[in-house]
Amino acid sequence: MTSRTSPLLAMGLIAAAPLAGAQTAYQTPPAALQAIVDAPRPPQLKLSPKRNLAAMIATPALPGIAEVAQPELKLAGLRIHPRSYSSSRFNFGSGLTLLDIDTQKEVQIAGLPQHLRLAEMAWSPDQRYLAFTHLGKDDGVGKAAGMELWLVDVAARSAKKLLNQPLNTVMDKGFHWLPDNKGLLVQLKPAGNHVPPAGAGIPTGPATQDSAPGGAKQLRTYQDLLKNEADAKLFEHYITVQLATVDLNGKTKLIGKPEQFSEVHISPDGKHLLTEVLERPYSYLVPANDFAKRVEVRALDGKVEHTVAKLPLQEGLPPGNDAVPTGVRHPSWRADAPATLVWAEAQDGGDPAQKAEIRDAVYMQAAPFNTAPRLLAKLGSRYAGIVWGRGDVALLNERWWKTRAAKQWKIAPDQAASAPELVWSGSSEDRYNDPGKPVTRADAAGHARLVLGADNTILLAGAGATEEGERPFVDRFSLNTKKKERLFQSEAPYYENVLAVLNDDGSRLLSTRESPSERPNIYLRQLGAGSAAQLTALTHMPHPLPQLKDVKKEQIRYKRADGVDLTANLMLPPNYDVKRDGPLPLLMWAYPQEFKSASAASQTTGSPYKFNAISYWGPAAFLAMGYAVLDNPSFPIVGKGDEEPNDTYLPQLVADAEAAVDEVVRRGVAERHRIAIGGHSYGAFMTANLLAHTRLFRAGIARSGAYNRTLTPFGFQSEDRPFWKAQSTYQTMSPFNNADKIKDALMLIHGEQDNNSGTFPIQSERMFQAVKGLGGTARLVMLPNESHAYRARESIMHMLYESNQWLDKYVKNAKP
């Protein structure tokens, strides 16, 4: 006779059974790791237009999960705080002071909000005022938080709230200074626009999409897209903006009627607005940036003066990373003219596969926009922007991703007969020969302009990559003779990075200066010979983690089996001695990078003189737990000539890892059976692949990765071929397809709300399912309310707790 269990008893048995997967409480790591999370964070610095003052914005501790878990809308690729009509953000400035660069004194500002939550800040062009946005808090009785506009009178050292009506900052920061310094252009939440459309909760019909015959297109994998008409109406509600001007006393003047503005830019003369307005049809396949839009020039009363373009919905581009939309692209104001539009248009249909001598044309059109646009330049590759100087000098950039080729031209925008003159050409991945970026300064209207000296000299500032590491520099360069004069270069035993050039001859610099044991502080450097040269500290921030001050870091060099030179940062705990203490458990943390030449892949990255920063985000935190760390070892994937890097991804990845492991073992700081590998995003993808194809590592930590490349079929990272053109590459590179080969312990950590293109949370869920189902060792940690990077203090603490537990269990005391 078969016994039967009653349904109620069965339910009780099921409820009492332990769950295979369960939600646990947030855990905290050991105190040494907690201290790293809670270490003081450096302030942000925003230099004034005249370059003699700086706003210092205090950076608070990490937000709590209660703030990160606030309601959030996910619409058309945007993340929106619905109560404040702002884009989602969780980091705000908690303090604001002024630093006088000449006197080195920090000045307090009176009248700031009691609990400052500073979102955005901008100096007025004449430097008399600072405007900033502050996110107010709910009052608890029905009044929602709003994004408030505040004004600081610099001379009076006092702040006041400028507007009672809240801003809409869903798609922009919400305010821009007028060039005459008398007020600001603002984007208001429209009056009466307080109640978002409420769906009935009952569908009115299915969501449908169509496809018609046509050329092949790339359809990248995006998240947070519109799903139905109810989403579309909600999206329209939250991006509807009322433009207005507000004077320094808070008096507002409305501009036209509310519309779905995605961008607004003021002309240098302050008389015109360049606007982009999103239009239907919307899309369920692409985010808001690709929606149809009207590009128009308007007067300050809102009247449309000129239609620049009506751009259609863009659901995908031709294959290739050099593909662009057809029609008007990157419209902007010319910085050195009162009101002149500049834009690019593809001449090859936007398709890099088409043969074309001219890829892009650049056009210019001045107000009142009643004459035909003038051709400014024809380019053999893609337009990459212009740095404006004056009517006879501007620098135009172009580049081609496929070959990494880049060029810079000197043009004379007011002299139509003047031919472009090549200033520089080379490879964008050749760091050793990077000439640096032109130095600019804000003009009277607040627009960035080239710093031009006598005889058409400009200033260039760059990272200064060398075989010995980065040595930031400032050069004076003659556009006439093409000769350079080096004005400054960082020197050992310090790493000094130029933040700004303070005067037009390049002799006065604002920089950060650091060494392995000294955190970056801000300095004023006066160049000159002998006693004329001065170095003055403007900040005196102490070491944030004095208990880890004596961490040892060495920039090491070694070779891959095929001769490619590699570099890495080897970090060792304080008081460690390899001869006395022997090998340690080691955590290696990397991120692969594609190159088109072995010489570029072999170039040294980083600097041995940078501060030994210990962050909760990278691997260095585990120095506090007695691990050795190999941070940022070179993992180049090289595709020479017409070869695609990813066609030999796996053998090159394995060779990179073997070289790194061999080097740390050779040095005696690690032993082969106690090494872990880890990485974030593409580094997580690398981690899973190395566990699937080698037994070099005892464990892996993979954060926010993608593991099945058929789920990103129109390209990923730098791979621009679709799956159907490179099926074997996609399949071979997917660690999901080789989950049965993973014999070492793999931890997968992912934010439940990851919005990064391609790294859907399901990637980690399915990878874990595969390893578990195949009998492997794995753990899956899904962090609530977290995106691609993790923000809440509780999430960061738990991430470190899980990682430490994993390393202790599988690596620290592992046997050969």
C-alpha positions in Angstrom: 0.0 0.0 0.0 1.4 3.3 -1.0 1.4 6.0 1.7 0.3 9.5 0.8 1.3 12.7 2.3 -1.4 15.3 2.8 -1.2 18.4 0.6 -0.9 20.7 3.7 2.0 18.6 5.1 3.6 18.5 1.7 3.5 22.3 1.5 5.1 22.5 4.9 7.9 20.1 3.9 8.6 22.2 0.8 8.6 25.4 2.8 11.0 23.9 5.3 13.4 22.6 2.7 16.6 24.7 2.3 16.7 26.8 -0.8 19.4 26.1 -3.4 19.6 29.8 -4.0 18.6 32.3 -1.4 18.7 36.0 -0.6 21.1 36.6 2.3 21.7 39.7 4.3 24.5 42.1 3.3 27.7 41.0 4.8 30.8 43.0 5.8 34.4 42.0 5.1 37.2 42.0 7.6 38.0 45.4 9.2 41.1 45.9 7.0 38.9 45.9 3.9 36.2 48.0 5.5 38.8 50.7 6.2 39.6 50.9 2.5 35.9 51.4 1.6 35.5 54.1 4.2 38.8 55.9 3.5 38.4 59.7 2.8 37.9 60.5 -0.8 39.6 63.5 -2.6 37.7 66.6 -3.7 36.8 67.5 -7.2 38.4 70.6 -8.7 36.9 73.0 -11.2 39.1 75.8 -12.4 37.8 79.3 -13.1 37.9 80.9 -16.5 40.6 83.3 -15.5 42.5 80.3 -14.0 43.2 82.0 -10.6 40.5 80.4 -8.6 39.2 76.8 -8.3 36.0 75.5 -6.9 36.7 72.5 -4.5 33.8 70.1 -4.3 33.9 67.7 -1.4 33.3 64.1 -2.1 31.2 62.3 0.5 31.2 58.7 1.6 29.5 56.1 -0.6 25.7 56.3 -0.6 23.7 53.7 1.3 21.5 51.1 -0.3 18.4 53.0 0.8 19.3 55.8 -1.6 20.4 53.5 -4.4 17.2 51.6 -4.1 14.9 54.6 -4.7 12.3 54.3 -7.4 13.8 54.5 -10.9 12.4 54.5 -14.4 14.1 52.7 -17.3 13.0 54.2 -20.5 14.6 54.4 -24.0 18.1 53.8 -22.6 17.7 56.4 -19.9 17.5 55.9 -16.1 15.3 58.5 -14.5 14.5 59.6 -10.9 10.8 60.1 -11.3 10.2 62.3 -8.3 13.0 64.8 -9.1 12.7 64.7 -12.9 16.4 64.1 -13.2 18.8 61.4 -14.5 19.7 58.8 -12.0 22.8 59.6 -10.0 23.9 58.7 -6.5 27.1 60.7 -6.0 26.7 64.4 -5.1 29.1 67.0 -3.8 28.7 67.5 0.0 30.7 70.7 0.3 31.8 73.7 -1.8 34.7 76.0 -1.1 36.9 78.3 -3.2 40.7 77.9 -3.5 42.7 81.1 -4.3 45.6 79.8 -6.4 47.7 83.0 -5.9 47.4 83.1 -2.1 46.9 79.3 -1.5 44.0 80.1 0.8 40.7 78.2 0.9 37.6 80.4 1.2 34.3 79.3 2.7 31.0 80.1 1.1 28.0 81.3 3.2 24.4 80.4 2.6 24.9 77.0 1.0 22.0 74.4 1.5 22.2 72.8 4.9 22.7 69.3 3.5 24.3 70.1 0.2 23.8 67.5 -2.6 25.6 69.3 -5.5 25.0 67.7 -8.9 26.5 70.0 -11.5 28.4 73.3 -11.4 29.6 75.9 -13.9 31.5 79.2 -13.6 30.1 82.3 -15.4 32.3 83.4 -18.3 33.4 86.5 -16.4 34.1 84.5 -13.2 31.9 86.6 -11.0 29.4 83.8 -10.3 29.1 80.1 -9.9 25.9 78.3 -10.7 25.1 74.8 -9.4 22.3 72.4 -9.0 21.3 70.9 -5.7 19.0 67.9 -5.3 16.6 68.8 -2.5 15.1 66.1 -0.3 11.5 65.0 0.0 9.8 66.9 2.9 8.0 63.8 4.0 4.5 65.3 3.6 4.0 65.1 -0.1 6.5 67.5 -1.6 8.9 65.7 -3.9 12.6 66.3 -4.2 13.5 68.7 -7.0 16.6 69.8 -8.8 17.2 73.3 -7.6 19.3 76.0 -9.2 21.6 78.0 -6.9 23.9 80.9 -7.5 27.2 81.8 -5.7 28.4 85.4 -5.7 32.1 84.9 -5.8 33.1 88.4 -4.5 30.5 88.2 -1.6 31.4 84.5 -0.9 27.7 83.8 -0.5 25.1 81.5 -2.1 21.4 81.8 -2.7 18.7 79.7 -4.3 18.0 81.4 -7.7 14.8 79.6 -8.8 11.8 78.2 -6.9 10.7 76.2 -10.0 12.6 72.9 -10.3 14.7 72.0 -13.3 14.4 69.1 -15.6 17.7 67.3 -15.9 16.7 64.0 -17.4 18.7 64.6 -20.6 21.0 67.5 -19.7 22.4 69.3 -16.7 19.6 71.8 -16.9 21.4 75.1 -17.1 23.9 77.0 -19.2 25.4 80.5 -18.7 24.5 83.2 -21.3 27.6 84.7 -22.9 26.8 88.1 -21.5 27.0 86.8 -17.9 23.6 88.4 -17.1 21.7 85.2 -16.7 21.3 81.6 -17.6 19.4 79.4 -20.0 17.5 76.9 -18.0 15.5 73.8 -18.7 12.4 73.8 -16.4 10.0 71.2 -15.5 6.9 72.7 -17.2 4.3 74.3 -14.9 1.4 71.9 -14.4 3.4 69.0 -15.7 3.3 67.2 -12.4 1.3 64.0 -12.9 2.9 61.4 -15.2 0.5 59.4 -17.4 -0.9 56.4 -15.5 -1.4 53.2 -17.4 -4.6 51.2 -16.8 -2.5 48.1 -16.2 -4.6 46.4 -18.8 -2.9 46.0 -22.2 -4.7 47.6 -25.2 -3.0 45.3 -27.6 0.4 43.8 -28.5 3.6 45.7 -29.2 4.6 45.1 -32.8 7.8 45.7 -34.8 8.4 45.4 -38.6 11.5 44.8 -40.8 11.6 45.5 -44.5 14.1 44.3 -47.1 17.3 46.4 -47.1 21.0 46.4 -46.5 22.6 44.7 -43.5 22.8 46.8 -40.3 24.3 46.5 -36.9 21.8 46.2 -34.2 23.7 46.4 -30.9 22.2 45.0 -27.8 20.9 47.8 -25.6 19.0 47.7 -22.3 16.2 49.8 -20.7 14.4 50.2 -24.0 10.8 51.2 -24.5 8.5 48.2 -24.5 5.0 49.5 -25.4 3.0 52.7 -25.9 2.6 53.2 -22.2 6.4 53.4 -21.9 6.5 55.9 -24.8 4.0 58.2 -23.2 5.8 58.1 -19.9 9.1 58.8 -21.7 7.6 61.8 -23.5 6.3 63.2 -20.2 9.7 63.0 -18.5 11.7 64.5 -21.3 9.4 67.4 -21.9 11.2 70.7 -21.1 10.3 74.3 -20.9 13.2 76.5 -22.0 13.6 79.8 -20.2 16.1 82.5 -19.3 16.6 83.6 -15.8 18.5 86.7 -14.7 20.7 87.0 -11.6 17.7 88.1 -9.5 15.7 85.0 -10.4 13.4 86.6 -12.9 12.4 84.1 -15.6 11.3 84.6 -19.2 9.9 81.6 -21.0 11.1 80.6 -24.5 8.5 79.1 -26.7 6.4 76.1 -25.6 7.4 72.9 -23.9 9.0 70.3 -26.2 11.0 67.1 -26.0 14.4 68.8 -26.1 17.4 66.4 -26.1 20.1 69.1 -26.6 20.2 72.9 -26.4 23.3 75.0 -27.2 23.7 78.8 -27.1 25.5 80.6 -29.9 28.7 82.5 -28.9 26.9 85.9 -29.5 24.0 84.8 -27.2 21.3 85.5 -29.9 20.5 82.0 -31.1 19.8 78.5 -29.8 20.8 75.3 -31.5 18.2 72.7 -30.4 17.5 69.1 -31.0 13.9 67.8 -30.4 13.1 64.1 -30.3 10.1 63.0 -32.5 8.1 59.9 -33.2 8.4 57.3 -34.4 10.2 55.9 -31.3 11.8 52.5 -31.2 11.8 49.3 -29.2 15.3 48.4 -30.5 17.5 51.5 -29.9 17.8 54.1 -27.2 16.7 57.8 -27.3 19.9 59.0 -29.0 18.9 57.2 -32.2 15.3 58.4 -32.3 14.1 60.8 -35.0 14.9 64.4 -34.3 14.5 68.0 -35.6 17.7 70.1 -35.5 16.8 73.8 -35.5 18.1 77.2 -34.8 15.8 79.3 -32.7 15.7 82.9 -31.5 15.6 83.6 -27.8 11.8 84.0 -28.1 11.6 80.4 -29.2 10.8 81.1 -32.9 12.4 78.7 -35.3 14.8 80.7 -37.6 16.3 77.8 -39.5 15.8 74.1 -39.9 19.2 72.5 -40.0 18.0 68.9 -40.5 15.2 66.4 -39.9 16.9 63.2 -39.0 15.1 59.9 -39.2 14.9 57.1 -36.7 18.2 55.2 -36.9 17.7 51.5 -36.2 21.1 50.3 -36.8 24.1 51.3 -38.9 26.1 49.5 -41.6 28.5 46.9 -40.2 31.8 48.2 -38.8 33.0 50.6 -36.1 33.6 53.3 -38.7 30.0 53.3 -39.7 28.0 56.5 -39.2 24.5 57.8 -40.0 23.9 59.7 -43.2 22.9 63.3 -43.2 23.9 66.1 -40.8 26.1 64.7 -38.0 27.6 66.4 -34.9 26.1 69.9 -35.5 27.7 72.5 -33.3 28.5 76.2 -33.0 31.9 77.5 -34.2 33.5 78.8 -31.0 35.3 81.7 -32.6 32.5 83.2 -34.6 29.2 85.0 -33.5 26.8 82.4 -34.8 28.1 79.9 -37.3 27.1 76.3 -37.6 29.5 73.5 -38.3 28.7 69.8 -39.1 29.9 66.7 -40.9 28.1 64.6 -43.6 29.2 61.1 -44.7 30.0 60.9 -48.4 30.1 57.1 -48.5 26.6 56.4 -47.3 28.0 56.0 -43.8 29.3 52.5 -44.8 33.0 51.8 -44.3 32.7 48.8 -46.7 32.1 51.1 -49.6 35.1 52.3 -51.5 35.4 56.0 -51.3 38.3 58.5 -51.6 36.3 61.1 -49.5 34.6 59.7 -46.4 33.3 62.8 -44.7 32.7 66.4 -45.8 32.6 69.2 -43.2 30.3 72.2 -43.8 29.9 75.7 -42.2 27.0 78.1 -42.4 26.7 81.5 -40.7 23.7 83.4 -39.5 21.2 84.4 -40.8 21.5 81.0 -42.6 20.0 82.2 -45.9 23.0 81.3 -48.0 24.2 77.8 -49.0 26.6 76.0 -46.6 30.2 76.4 -47.4 32.5 73.3 -47.7 35.2 73.5 -45.0 37.0 70.3 -45.6 37.0 66.9 -47.4 38.3 64.0 -45.3 39.6 60.6 -46.2 38.3 59.2 -42.9 35.8 60.2 -40.2 35.5 63.7 -38.8 36.6 63.8 -35.2 36.0 67.4 -34.2 37.7 70.9 -34.5 39.6 72.9 -31.9 38.9 76.6 -32.8 41.4 79.4 -32.6 40.6 82.3 -34.8 39.7 83.0 -38.5 43.0 81.8 -39.8 43.8 79.0 -37.4 41.8 76.0 -36.3 42.8 72.3 -35.9 40.6 69.7 -37.5 40.9 66.0 -36.5 40.0 62.9 -38.4 40.4 59.2 -37.7 39.7 55.7 -39.0 39.1 53.0 -36.3 39.8 50.0 -38.5 43.5 51.0 -39.1 43.8 53.2 -36.0 45.0 56.0 -38.4 44.6 59.5 -37.2 45.4 62.9 -38.7 45.3 66.6 -37.6 45.0 69.5 -40.1 45.5 73.2 -39.7 42.7 75.0 -41.5 41.8 78.7 -42.0 38.0 78.7 -41.6 37.7 82.3 -42.9 39.9 81.8 -45.9 38.1 79.6 -48.4 41.1 79.5 -50.8 43.5 78.3 -48.1 44.4 74.6 -48.4 44.4 72.4 -45.3 47.9 71.8 -44.0 48.8 68.5 -42.3 50.0 69.0 -38.7 50.3 65.4 -37.6 49.5 61.9 -38.7 50.1 58.6 -37.0 48.4 55.8 -35.2 45.9 56.4 -32.4 47.4 53.4 -30.5 51.0 54.6 -30.7 51.3 56.2 -27.3 55.0 56.8 -27.6 54.5 59.2 -30.5 51.3 60.9 -29.3 51.9 64.7 -29.7 49.5 65.6 -26.9 46.3 67.6 -27.0 46.1 71.3 -27.8 45.8 73.5 -24.7 42.7 75.7 -24.8 41.2 78.4 -22.5 37.8 79.9 -22.2 37.1 83.1 -24.1 34.9 86.0 -23.0 31.8 84.0 -24.0 32.9 80.9 -22.1 33.9 78.8 -25.2 37.2 76.9 -25.4 39.7 78.4 -27.8 43.2 77.5 -28.8 46.0 79.3 -26.8 47.8 81.0 -29.7 51.2 82.6 -29.2 53.5 84.6 -31.6 54.1 83.0 -35.0 51.2 80.6 -34.7 52.6 78.7 -31.7 50.3 76.5 -29.7 50.8 74.5 -26.4 50.4 70.8 -26.3 49.9 68.7 -23.2 50.2 64.9 -23.1 50.7 61.8 -21.1 54.3 61.4 -22.3 54.4 57.6 -22.6 58.0 56.2 -22.7 59.7 52.9 -22.2 60.3 53.9 -18.6 56.6 54.8 -18.1 54.5 57.9 -18.4 56.1 61.3 -18.0 53.5 64.0 -18.6 54.7 67.0 -20.6 53.9 70.5 -22.0 55.3 71.5 -25.3 55.3 74.7 -27.3 54.7 73.8 -31.0 55.0 76.1 -34.0 52.3 75.5 -36.6 54.6 77.3 -39.1 57.9 75.5 -38.7 56.5 72.3 -37.0 59.3 72.6 -34.4 58.7 71.7 -30.7 60.1 73.1 -27.5 59.7 71.1 -24.4 58.6 73.4 -21.5 57.9 70.8 -18.8 58.2 67.1 -18.2 57.6 65.1 -15.1 60.7 63.8 -13.5 61.5 60.8 -11.2 61.0 60.1 -8.4 57.6 61.8 -8.8 54.7 61.5 -11.2 53.4 65.0 -12.0 50.3 65.4 -14.1 49.3 68.7 -15.6 45.7 69.7 -14.8 45.8 73.1 -16.5 48.1 75.6 -18.1 47.5 78.8 -16.2 49.0 81.4 -18.6 49.4 81.8 -22.3 53.1 81.3 -22.5 52.9 77.9 -20.7 55.2 78.9 -17.8 52.6 78.5 -15.0 51.0 75.1 -14.4 48.5 73.6 -12.1 49.3 70.0 -11.5 48.9 67.0 -9.3 52.1 65.5 -7.9 52.5 62.1 -6.3 55.0 59.4 -5.5 54.4 55.7 -4.5 54.0 56.7 -0.9 52.5 60.2 -1.3 48.9 60.7 -2.5 48.3 63.2 -5.3 48.1 66.8 -4.1 47.6 69.9 -6.1 50.6 72.1 -6.9 51.3 75.4 -8.5 54.4 75.2 -10.6 56.3 78.2 -12.0 58.7 77.3 -14.7 62.0 79.1 -15.1 65.7 78.8 -14.5 67.3 78.8 -11.0 65.4 80.7 -8.4 62.7 81.7 -10.9 61.4 78.1 -10.8 59.0 77.5 -7.9 56.8 74.6 -6.8 54.0 75.5 -4.3 51.6 73.0 -2.7 48.0 74.1 -2.7 46.6 71.1 -0.9 48.0 69.0 1.9 45.9 65.8 1.9 47.4 63.1 4.0 47.7 59.4 3.1 44.1 58.0 3.2 45.3 54.7 4.5 48.5 55.2 6.5 48.4 51.5 7.6 49.1 50.6 3.9 51.6 53.4 3.3 54.5 51.0 2.9 52.9 48.9 0.2 55.6 48.1 -2.4 54.9 48.6 -6.1 57.2 47.8 -9.0 56.5 48.3 -12.7 57.8 45.1 -14.1 58.6 44.1 -17.7 58.6 40.7 -19.3 58.0 39.0 -22.7 55.3 36.9 -24.2 56.5 33.7 -25.9 56.2 35.4 -29.3 58.4 38.3 -28.2 55.8 40.9 -27.5 56.9 43.1 -24.6 54.5 43.2 -21.6 54.2 45.3 -18.5 52.4 45.0 -15.2 52.3 46.6 -11.7 53.5 44.1 -9.1 52.2 45.2 -5.6 53.4 43.6 -2.4 52.1 44.0 1.2 53.9 46.2 3.7 57.0 44.7 5.4 57.1 41.8 3.0 60.5 40.4 2.1 60.6 37.7 -0.6 63.7 36.0 0.7 62.5 36.0 4.3 58.7 35.4 3.7 58.7 33.3 0.5 55.9 33.2 -2.0 52.4 34.6 -1.3 48.9 33.8 -2.7 48.5 36.2 -5.6 45.5 37.9 -7.3 46.0 38.9 -10.9 43.5 41.5 -12.3 43.5 42.3 -16.1 41.5 43.7 -19.0 42.4 42.6 -22.6 43.0 45.3 -25.3 43.1 44.9 -29.1 45.9 46.3 -31.2 46.8 46.5 -34.8 50.5 46.2 -34.3 52.8 44.3 -32.0 55.0 47.4 -31.5 52.0 49.3 -30.1 51.0 46.3 -28.0 54.6 46.3 -26.5 54.5 49.8 -25.3 54.9 50.5 -21.6 51.8 51.7 -19.8 51.5 53.5 -16.4 54.2 54.9 -14.3 56.4 53.4 -11.5 56.1 56.8 -9.7 52.3 56.9 -9.3 50.8 56.7 -5.9 50.2 53.2 -4.5 46.5 53.9 -4.4 44.5 51.2 -2.6 40.9 51.2 -3.9 38.0 49.0 -3.0 37.2 48.7 -6.7 40.5 47.1 -7.9 42.6 44.2 -6.7 44.9 46.2 -4.5 42.5 46.0 -1.6 43.6 42.4 -1.0 47.1 43.6 -0.2 45.5 44.3 3.2 44.7 40.6 3.5 48.2 39.4 2.8 48.0 38.7 -0.9 50.4 39.8 -3.6 48.7 41.6 -6.5 49.6 41.8 -10.2 47.5 44.8 -11.3 46.8 45.7 -15.0 49.2 43.2 -16.6 49.3 43.7 -20.4 46.9 41.3 -22.1 47.2 42.5 -25.8 45.3 40.8 -28.6 47.2 41.8 -31.8 45.8 41.6 -35.3 48.5 42.6 -37.8 47.7 44.0 -41.2 44.4 42.6 -42.4 44.2 40.0 -39.6 41.4 40.5 -37.1 42.7 40.4 -33.5 39.9 38.2 -32.3 40.6 35.4 -34.8 43.6 34.4 -32.6 42.1 35.7 -29.3 42.4 32.5 -27.3 46.0 31.6 -28.1 47.1 35.1 -27.5 45.1 35.4 -24.2 46.6 32.2 -22.9 50.1 33.3 -23.9 49.5 36.6 -22.1 48.5 34.7 -18.9 51.3 32.2 -19.2 53.9 35.0 -19.4 52.5 36.8 -16.4 52.3 33.6 -14.3 55.8 32.6 -15.3 57.2 36.1 -14.3 55.7 36.2 -10.8 56.8 32.6 -10.1 60.3 33.4 -11.4 60.5 36.4 -9.0 59.6 34.1 -6.1 56.6 36.2 -5.0 54.0 33.6 -6.0 53.7 29.9 -6.6 51.7 28.3 -9.4 49.0 26.6 -7.3 48.0 29.8 -5.4 47.2 32.3 -8.1 43.7 33.7 -8.8 42.6 35.7 -11.9 39.9 38.4 -11.9 38.4 41.2 -13.9 35.4 43.4 -14.5 33.3 43.5 -17.7 35.6 42.5 -20.5 38.0 41.4 -17.8 35.3 39.1 -16.5 34.9 37.6 -20.0 38.7 37.1 -20.0 38.5 35.4 -16.5 36.0 32.8 -17.6 37.9 32.1 -20.8 41.2 31.5 -18.9 39.5 29.1 -16.5 37.9 27.3 -19.4 41.1 26.9 -21.4 43.9 26.7 -18.9 44.7 25.4 -15.4 46.9 28.3 -14.6 44.6 29.7 -11.9 43.1 28.1 -8.8 40.1 30.4 -8.8 38.5 33.3 -10.7 36.4 36.4 -9.8 34.3 37.6 -12.8 32.3 40.8 -12.2 29.6 42.1 -14.6 30.7 40.1 -17.6 29.3 38.6 -20.8 30.0 35.0 -21.6 27.9 34.0 -24.6 28.8 36.1 -27.6 25.8 34.9 -29.7 23.8 37.2 -27.3 25.8 40.2 -28.7 25.6 39.1 -32.4 26.3 42.5 -33.9 29.7 43.0 -32.3 31.2 43.5 -28.9 34.1 45.4 -27.5 36.2 46.2 -30.6 34.9 43.4 -32.7 32.9 45.0 -35.5 32.0 41.9 -37.5 28.5 40.4 -36.9 28.1 36.8 -35.8 27.1 35.7 -39.2 30.4 36.9 -40.7 32.6 35.4 -38.0 30.6 32.5 -36.5 33.7 30.5 -35.5 35.3 33.5 -33.8 32.1 34.2 -31.8 31.7 30.5 -30.8 35.3 30.0 -29.9 35.5 33.1 -27.8 32.4 32.3 -25.8 33.4 30.7 -22.5 29.8 29.6 -22.1 30.5 27.1 -24.9 33.3 25.7 -22.9 31.8 25.7 -19.5 32.3 21.9 -19.3 36.1 22.6 -19.3 36.0 24.8 -16.2 37.6 22.8 -13.5 38.6 25.6 -11.1 36.4 27.7 -8.9 34.5 30.6 -10.6 32.7 33.3 -8.8 30.3 35.4 -10.8 29.2 38.8 -9.4 26.7 41.0 -11.3 24.4 44.0 -10.7 20.8 43.0 -11.1 20.1 46.2 -13.0 23.1 46.3 -15.3 22.4 48.7 -18.1 25.7 48.3 -20.0 25.3 47.3 -23.6 25.9 43.5 -23.9 26.4 42.6 -20.2 22.8 41.6 -19.5 22.5 40.1 -16.0 21.3 36.9 -17.7 24.8 36.4 -19.0 26.0 35.6 -15.5 22.9 33.7 -14.6 23.2 31.4 -17.5 27.0 31.0 -17.1 26.5 29.9 -13.5 23.7 27.6 -14.5 26.0 25.9 -17.1 28.9 25.4 -14.6 26.5 24.2 -11.9 24.7 21.8 -14.3 28.0 20.4 -15.5 29.2 19.7 -12.0 31.7 22.5 -11.7 32.5 24.8 -8.7 30.8 28.2 -9.0 29.0 30.9 -7.0 26.6 33.5 -8.3 26.1 36.8 -6.4 23.5 39.2 -7.8 23.6 42.6 -6.2 20.1 44.3 -5.9 19.6 47.7 -7.5 23.1 47.8 -8.9 24.1 48.6 -12.4 27.4 47.8 -14.3 29.5 49.4 -11.6 28.3 49.1 -8.0 27.4 52.2 -6.0 25.9 51.4 -2.6 28.2 51.0 0.4 26.5 47.8 1.4 27.0 46.4 -2.2 30.7 47.3 -2.2 31.2 45.8 1.3 29.4 42.6 0.3 31.4 42.4 -3.0 34.7 42.4 -0.9 33.2 40.0 1.6 32.4 37.5 -1.1 35.7 37.9 -2.9 37.7 37.5 0.3 35.8 34.4 1.3 36.3 32.9 -2.2 40.1 33.7 -2.3 40.6 32.4 1.3 38.7 29.2 0.5 40.2 28.3 -2.8 43.6 30.1 -3.1 45.2 31.2 0.1 45.9 27.7 1.5 45.6 25.7 -1.7 47.9 22.7 -2.0 49.9 21.9 -5.2 
